[in-house]
Amino acid sequence: MDMCRTELHRTSGGWVAAPEDLEISENHHVRINLTYRTDRDRRDGLIIMLHGLNERSWDKYSPWADELCTQTGMAVAMMPTAFHIDRGKPEWSRIRSMKPLEQQRKGSSRMPKSVSFINAALSDRIDRCPQRFVTSAYQTMEDVIDFIKDIRLGGYEPIICRNTTVHLFGYSIGCSIAQALSISSGELFGSASRSVFFCGGSALTDARPVSPYILDAEAFEQLDSYLRTLARGNTKGLPTALVNTPGLQALRMLCARDYLKDIRHQAMNKHARKSLYVPMEGDAVFTVQLVRDFLGSLPAALEPFSPDYPHDHVRPFGDYTESQGDFEQLFNNIADWYASASGHRSSVRPRAEASVRFLSAAVPTHP
């Protein structure tokens, strides 16, 4: 089996809540990392992978993309979120550049241990303008939509067939972007499209992303408060042209569990049976119970992942020394889920014997 990797280069517009963000030239260039097998038909499908908050490289995700490609036979496109990965300023990832900001935020933080040079840039940006969270998510949604539209026009043939079925794989906050895409633009993906939501999928205000790797405590409080007001309909600070779009309405539905419940249930129900949620036991950011509570009676598949090795939200597979079998088995099950839409399975790897345990079958989440 030959695995190939290539980059697809695109340009992106800009939906910004702060005018200064228009000057970040890196955000206008979208570099999609594509992994595909040369021995598979280009019509076998495409999985778009959406990553977590505050990621600055694909290092964590490349093994996931390789495994998905190996197990499913489908191409995997890793889509960078606006102002993340290589779409942000290079200095946001440099310890020397971020140390002064880290020390400044630690000095005024009630939880200084939540502050680090890793999260200083994002925390400061969200603290000063929490609307950035929404405009970044919305821009990413538009990037995905424009990418799919170009696929349908044959813009990536022969690597990606114009008629291929497009699936989604979201991790952490990438789950929320994938949910919003399914709600607002689900018809673009194809009737056989399926979505997997790994370590995410609850209401945004139920998530607790306070971590030296994600957000510090003060930035989280600002974001949490803002998302609650957005759920209630306060769109102050957002670009006017954004306010009444289907994409923003979809994001609003995901903000808080107790707001827009009926309209959210109706919108998510259209694609619920094509959705697999894989929250992780021991995850303190998106807990299994809060994902279950958010889904309520929706007929989505829910398969909590319960690994026995040391793990957390940021490192769901630890350092891989103890988790390799579990990792392969998890992605084997995910590949089966995608294959159930097309009726075929393309894996060249035999099923791994592993200690991974799923706490429930792929059945509707309601009693």
PyMOL commands that set and color helices and strands:
alter all, ss='L'
color gray80, all
select helices_A, chain A and resi 19-23+25-28+62-72+90-93+95-107+112-114+120-128+131-152+173-188+204-206+217-231+240-242+246-253+261-269+272-274+288-295+324-342
alter helices_A, ss='H'
color red, helices_A
select strands_A, chain A and resi 3-11+29-37+46-50+75-79+166-171+195-198+275-278+301-302
alter strands_A, ss='S'
color yellow, strands_A
deselect
rebuild
show_as cartoon
